[in-house]
Amino acid sequence: MNRDRPPQRPQSSYALVLLLATAATLVVVALTGDRSAPAPTPGEELDAAAAAELALELTPEVASRIAQMRGLEFEEVPLPRVITGERLSEIAEDDFRERVGDPVEALAADTAIARIVGLLEPGADLLGLVEGTGDFAAAVWDTREQRLYVVAEAAAGGPATLELFLAHELVHALEDQAFGLPEPDPDAEDDATLAERALIEGTATALMDEYATRYIDPLALGSEALGLDPGTEGLPDFAVEQLEWTYFDGAEFVERLYELGGGWDLIDNALESRPPESSEQILHPLSYVRDEGPHQVAIRSGGELRAGGWERADTGALGELATRQLLALGVDDAEAERAAEGWGGDRYELWTRGVDPIDCEGSCREDQVLVIRWRWDTPADAAEFRRAARTYVEEGLGGEPAGDGVSALGDGWVEIAAEPGSTSLTFAPSRELARTG
């Protein structure tokens, strides 16, 4: 990539973000294949041994090109290790357990919250994201072990896709050596961590696409990509959407910073010392450039809930992206996007009494309290969100209005409460508890 040419884009919780961070370029290749072109003759398929040999052969040249395009130098070019998808799943699960413990326990609060707001079906869970890493990952740069893995089954698709996988992951390796790519921080806000992943995946996606434009036969790449399975079947739609978002909206964010800064300086600074703080900054790059971070938001009902014997099980920030996803359960995508755009900050808290999130059943609304409070940029933004939120509750969750902003959900209650510049949604087992938010 030339310094005077910007890269071109192709036509929730710590535990959840950590899982999304493990995903690799198989999803990207499957989504960017040109399905409008006539299908060419399929490219050469590779067995595991041939993939390993070709990966070792390609890496030095691909690394040299990536370094030139990025304007950085490798301290050491990593040699790829070709492994099975099953082995990658084992590595990913071991790494996950080392960082956050047992997956069932680590994901319990996230699962409960996603069920309560309707992003997960009652009884569904997020364990497929842990167990299926080898199914939807094509290649991975391991920042902890400083190792480059290529999945044999994905690499067997053909030499063009293998080269593209290497290009993407070598960007990660190069930037890791130059800046030290961050490990997900359990003390950071989940939305902030997701935004940081979008920055990291965005640079790799933008450069990968530019690399493909310069060096890879588009017919061969399109042919091989059409035969790939992104491996996301059975995964929650909202998690797949967030995964795709880190790549594509991340790439748009990087392209915009490149344009505004006239080169890589803004991006280098973001990677080195000032990562984006929220999905809002990824979606609206000028808010990042102006350093417009999210407002602090406090949940006021905590004292009352604690006095009633409830204990806080989890807290965090949804962010603009997840707010949009939540609203889209009840309104069309364009309206959800508009209603979420005035996001100025948020805070959620999950409270439990007697039944821990790991043991909740169905929608989890019968034994958990979830309070979400948003701040908005303007009164008009707050009003637009309230309208969309009412439709979300009624159309997306099947709520029956019961007066005073409260709706019955069949397995619980929810209240939409408005104050100047802020809005709260409180999900609870009883009407009285719903009104504590």
C-alpha positions in Angstrom: 0.0 0.0 0.0 1.4 3.3 -1.0 1.7 6.1 1.6 -0.3 8.4 -0.7 -3.1 5.9 -1.2 -5.7 5.0 1.5 -6.6 1.4 1.9 -9.8 0.4 0.1 -12.6 -1.6 1.7 -14.0 -4.7 0.0 -17.4 -4.4 -1.8 -20.6 -7.4 25.0 -18.7 -8.8 27.4 -15.0 -9.6 28.0 -15.5 -13.3 27.6 -17.6 -12.8 24.4 -15.2 -10.3 23.0 -12.3 -12.7 23.7 -14.1 -15.3 21.7 -14.7 -13.0 18.8 -11.1 -12.0 18.9 -10.1 -15.6 18.2 -12.0 -15.7 14.9 -10.0 -15.4 11.7 -10.3 -14.7 8.0 -12.4 -17.5 6.8 -15.6 -15.4 7.4 -14.0 -12.5 5.5 -13.1 -14.6 2.5 -16.5 -16.2 2.3 -18.2 -12.8 2.5 -15.9 -11.0 0.0 -16.0 -13.6 -2.8 -17.5 -12.1 -5.9 -20.7 -14.1 -6.2 -21.9 -12.0 -9.2 -19.1 -13.2 -11.5 -19.5 -16.5 -13.5 -17.9 -19.3 -11.5 -14.5 -20.1 -13.0 -12.9 -23.6 -13.0 -12.2 -24.5 -9.4 -8.7 -23.9 -8.3 -6.3 -26.5 -7.1 -7.1 -28.0 -3.8 -4.4 -28.8 -1.3 -4.0 -31.6 1.2 -2.6 -30.8 4.7 1.0 -31.6 3.7 0.9 -29.5 0.5 -0.8 -26.6 2.4 2.0 -26.7 5.0 4.7 -26.7 2.4 3.1 -23.9 0.4 2.5 -21.8 3.5 6.2 -22.0 4.4 7.1 -21.2 0.8 4.7 -18.2 0.5 5.3 -16.6 3.9 8.6 -14.7 3.2 7.3 -13.0 0.1 3.9 -12.2 1.5 5.6 -10.8 4.6 7.9 -8.6 2.5 5.0 -7.2 0.6 2.9 -6.6 3.7 5.8 -4.8 5.4 6.3 -2.6 2.4 2.6 -1.8 2.1 2.3 -1.0 5.9 5.5 1.0 6.1 6.9 -1.2 8.9 9.6 -3.8 9.3 9.4 -7.3 10.8 11.7 -8.0 13.7 11.3 -11.6 12.7 9.0 -13.2 10.1 7.0 -15.9 11.8 6.8 -19.3 10.2 3.3 -20.7 10.0 2.2 -23.9 11.7 -0.4 -25.8 9.8 -2.8 -27.6 12.2 -6.2 -29.1 12.1 -9.3 -27.2 13.0 -9.8 -29.6 15.9 -6.4 -28.8 17.3 -7.0 -25.1 17.0 -10.3 -25.5 18.9 -8.3 -27.2 21.7 -5.7 -24.5 21.7 -8.4 -21.8 21.8 -10.4 -23.5 24.6 -7.2 -24.0 26.7 -6.3 -20.4 26.2 -9.9 -19.3 27.2 -9.8 -21.4 30.3 -6.4 -20.0 31.3 -7.7 -16.4 31.0 -11.2 -16.6 32.4 -11.8 -20.1 33.7 -14.6 -22.5 32.9 -16.4 -21.4 29.7 -19.9 -22.2 31.2 -19.3 -20.0 34.2 -17.5 -17.3 32.3 -20.3 -17.0 29.8 -23.2 -17.4 32.2 -23.9 -13.7 32.7 -23.5 -12.9 29.0 -25.9 -15.7 28.2 -28.5 -14.6 30.7 -28.3 -11.0 29.5 -28.6 -12.0 25.8 -31.6 -14.1 26.6 -33.3 -11.4 28.7 -33.1 -8.8 25.9 -34.0 -11.3 23.2 -30.7 -11.7 21.4 -30.6 -15.3 22.3 -33.5 -17.7 22.2 -34.7 -19.0 25.6 -32.5 -21.9 26.6 -29.8 -21.1 24.0 -26.2 -20.5 25.1 -22.9 -19.2 23.8 -20.7 -22.3 24.2 -20.6 -22.9 20.4 -18.2 -19.9 20.2 -15.7 -21.7 22.4 -16.1 -25.2 21.0 -16.3 -24.2 17.3 -13.2 -22.0 17.0 -11.6 -24.5 14.6 -14.7 -24.5 12.4 -14.8 -20.8 11.7 -11.2 -19.8 11.9 -8.9 -20.1 8.9 -5.7 -18.7 10.5 -4.8 -17.1 13.8 -1.9 -14.9 15.0 -1.5 -15.9 18.7 -0.3 -12.7 20.5 0.5 -14.6 23.7 2.7 -17.3 22.1 3.8 -15.2 19.1 2.8 -18.0 16.8 1.1 -18.1 13.4 -1.4 -20.9 12.9 -3.0 -21.9 9.6 -6.0 -24.3 9.7 -5.3 -27.2 7.3 -9.0 -27.6 6.3 -9.3 -24.0 5.4 -5.9 -23.8 3.6 -6.8 -26.8 1.6 -9.3 -24.7 -0.3 -6.5 -23.5 -2.6 -3.4 -21.5 -3.0 -5.1 -18.1 -3.5 -7.1 -18.3 -0.2 -4.1 -19.6 1.6 -2.1 -16.6 0.5 -4.9 -14.3 1.6 -5.1 -15.9 5.0 -1.4 -15.4 5.4 -1.6 -11.7 4.4 -4.2 -11.0 7.0 -2.5 -12.7 9.8 0.9 -11.3 8.9 -0.5 -7.8 9.3 -1.4 -8.8 12.9 2.1 -10.2 13.4 3.8 -7.1 12.0 1.7 -4.7 14.1 2.2 -6.8 17.2 5.9 -6.6 16.8 5.8 -2.9 16.1 3.2 -1.8 18.7 2.4 -4.8 20.9 -1.2 -5.7 20.2 -3.2 -5.7 23.4 -4.6 -8.7 25.1 -8.3 -8.4 26.0 -8.5 -6.8 29.5 -11.1 -8.2 31.9 -11.3 -4.8 33.6 -12.0 -2.9 30.4 -15.5 -2.2 29.2 -16.8 -4.8 26.8 -17.8 -2.2 24.2 -14.4 -0.6 24.4 -12.7 -4.0 24.0 -14.9 -4.7 21.0 -13.9 -1.4 19.5 -10.3 -2.1 20.0 -10.7 -5.4 18.2 -12.3 -3.5 15.3 -9.2 -1.3 15.0 -6.9 -4.4 14.9 -9.1 -6.4 12.5 -9.8 -3.3 10.5 -6.1 -2.7 9.6 -5.6 -6.3 8.7 -8.8 -6.4 6.6 -8.0 -3.2 4.7 -4.5 -4.3 3.9 -5.6 -7.8 3.1 -8.0 -6.5 0.5 -5.4 -4.2 -1.0 -3.0 -7.2 -1.1 -5.6 -9.2 -3.0 -6.1 -6.4 -5.5 -2.4 -6.2 -6.1 -1.2 -9.7 -6.0 -3.9 -12.4 -6.2 -5.9 -13.6 -9.3 -9.5 -12.5 -8.6 -10.9 -15.4 -10.6 -8.9 -18.0 -8.6 -9.8 -16.3 -5.3 -13.5 -16.1 -6.2 -13.5 -19.7 -7.2 -11.9 -20.9 -4.0 -14.0 -18.6 -1.8 -17.2 -20.0 -3.2 -16.2 -23.4 -1.9 -15.5 -22.3 1.6 -17.8 -22.8 4.5 -17.5 -19.9 7.0 -18.5 -22.3 9.8 -20.9 -20.0 11.5 -23.9 -22.3 11.4 -25.4 -22.7 14.8 -23.7 -19.6 16.2 -25.9 -16.7 17.5 -26.8 -14.2 14.8 -25.8 -11.2 17.0 -22.3 -12.7 17.7 -21.7 -13.4 14.0 -22.8 -9.8 13.2 -20.4 -8.5 15.8 -17.6 -10.6 14.3 -18.3 -9.3 10.8 -18.5 -5.8 12.2 -15.0 -5.9 13.6 -13.7 -6.7 10.1 -15.8 -4.5 7.8 -16.7 -1.5 10.0 -13.2 -1.7 11.4 -11.8 -1.5 7.9 -14.0 1.6 7.2 -12.7 3.2 10.4 -9.1 2.6 9.4 -9.6 3.9 5.9 -11.2 7.1 7.3 -8.3 7.7 9.8 -5.9 7.1 6.9 -7.7 9.7 4.9 -7.9 12.3 7.7 -4.3 11.8 8.7 -2.9 11.6 5.2 -1.1 8.3 6.1 -0.7 5.8 8.9 0.1 8.2 11.7 -3.4 8.3 13.3 -3.7 4.6 13.0 -0.2 4.0 14.5 -1.1 6.3 17.4 -4.4 4.4 17.9 -2.6 1.1 18.0 0.2 2.3 20.2 -1.4 4.6 22.8 -5.0 5.7 22.1 -7.3 2.9 21.0 -11.0 3.7 20.3 -13.1 3.7 23.5 -16.4 2.6 22.1 -18.2 1.1 19.1 -19.6 4.7 18.6 -16.1 5.9 17.7 -15.7 3.1 15.1 -19.1 3.8 13.6 -18.4 7.6 13.6 -14.6 8.1 13.2 -14.8 11.9 13.7 -15.9 11.2 17.3 -12.6 9.3 17.8 -10.5 12.1 16.2 -12.3 14.7 18.4 -11.7 12.5 21.4 -15.4 12.4 22.2 -15.6 9.5 24.6 -18.7 8.0 26.2 -20.3 9.7 29.2 -20.2 8.0 32.5 -23.6 6.5 33.4 -24.8 5.3 36.8 -27.5 2.8 37.7 -29.5 4.4 40.6 -31.5 1.4 41.6 -28.7 -0.7 43.0 -29.2 0.4 46.6 -32.9 -0.6 46.5 -32.2 -3.9 44.9 -29.4 -4.7 47.3 -31.7 -3.8 50.2 -34.1 -6.4 48.8 -31.5 -9.2 49.0 -30.4 -8.9 45.3 -26.7 -9.2 44.4 -25.0 -7.7 41.4 -23.8 -10.4 39.1 -22.4 -8.4 36.2 -22.0 -4.9 34.8 -20.7 -3.3 31.6 -21.6 -1.2 28.6 -23.6 -2.3 25.6 -22.4 0.5 23.3 -24.0 1.9 20.1 -23.5 -1.3 18.1 -25.3 -3.7 20.6 -28.0 -1.0 21.2 -28.6 -1.1 17.5 -28.8 -4.9 17.5 -31.2 -4.9 20.4 -33.6 -2.4 18.7 -33.4 -4.3 15.4 -35.4 -7.1 17.0 -38.4 -4.9 16.8 -37.8 -2.3 14.1 -36.1 -2.4 10.7 -32.4 -2.0 10.5 -32.4 1.6 9.2 -34.7 2.7 12.1 -32.5 0.8 14.6 -29.4 2.5 13.3 -31.0 6.0 13.5 -32.3 5.4 17.0 -29.0 4.2 18.3 -26.9 7.0 16.6 -27.5 9.5 19.4 -25.8 7.2 21.9 -23.8 9.1 24.5 -23.0 6.3 26.9 -24.7 3.5 28.7 -24.4 1.1 31.7 -26.1 -2.2 32.4 -26.3 -4.2 35.6 -27.5 -7.8 36.0 -28.8 -8.7 39.5 -29.6 -12.1 40.9 -31.2 -13.5 44.1 -31.4 -17.2 44.8 -30.8 -18.3 41.3 -27.3 -17.6 39.8 -27.1 -16.7 36.0 -25.6 -20.1 35.3 -28.7 -21.8 36.6 -31.4 -19.6 35.1 -33.7 -21.2 32.7 -35.6 -20.1 29.6 -35.4 -16.4 29.0 -33.9 -15.8 32.5 -36.5 -13.1 33.1 -38.3 -15.0 35.9 -35.4 -14.9 38.3 -33.0 -12.1 37.2 -33.2 -8.3 37.1 -31.4 -6.5 34.3 -31.2 -2.7 34.3 -29.9 -0.8 31.3 -29.5 3.0 31.3 -28.5 5.1 28.3 -27.5 8.8 28.0 -28.3 10.6 24.7 -26.6 13.4 22.9 -29.8 15.5 22.5 -33.4 15.4 23.7 -34.4 14.5 20.1 -32.1 11.5 20.2 -33.7 10.4 23.5 -37.2 10.7 22.1 -36.3 8.8 18.9 -34.8 6.0 21.0 -37.9 5.8 23.3 -40.1 5.4 20.2 -37.9 2.6 18.9 -37.6 1.0 22.3 -41.4 0.8 22.7 -41.6 -1.0 19.3 -38.8 -3.3 20.3 -40.6 -4.3 23.5 -44.0 -4.8 21.8 -42.9 -6.3 18.4 -39.6 -7.8 19.2 -40.4 -9.3 22.6 -44.2 -9.6 22.4 -44.7 -7.2 25.3 -48.3 -6.2 26.3 -48.5 -2.6 27.5 -49.7 -2.4 31.1 -49.6 1.3 31.7 -47.0 3.8 33.0 -44.3 2.5 30.6 -44.6 -1.0 31.9 -45.2 -4.1 29.7 -45.9 -7.7 30.5 -43.7 -10.2 28.7 -45.4 -13.4 29.8 -42.3 -14.6 31.6 -41.5 -11.3 33.3 -41.9 -7.5 33.0 -40.1 -4.5 31.5 -40.4 -0.8 32.1 -39.2 2.0 29.8 -38.5 5.0 32.0 -37.4 8.4 30.6 -35.6 11.3 32.2 -34.2 14.4 30.5 -31.4 13.1 28.3 -31.5 9.5 29.5 -33.6 6.3 29.1 -33.8 3.1 31.2 -35.1 -0.4 30.5 -35.6 -2.6 33.5 -36.4 -6.3 33.1 -37.6 -8.1 36.2 -39.7 -11.0 37.4 -42.4 -8.6 38.8 -44.0 -5.4 37.9 -42.9 -3.8 41.2 -39.2 -4.8 40.6 -39.4 -3.5 37.0 -40.3 -0.1 38.3 -37.2 0.1 40.5 -35.0 1.0 37.5 
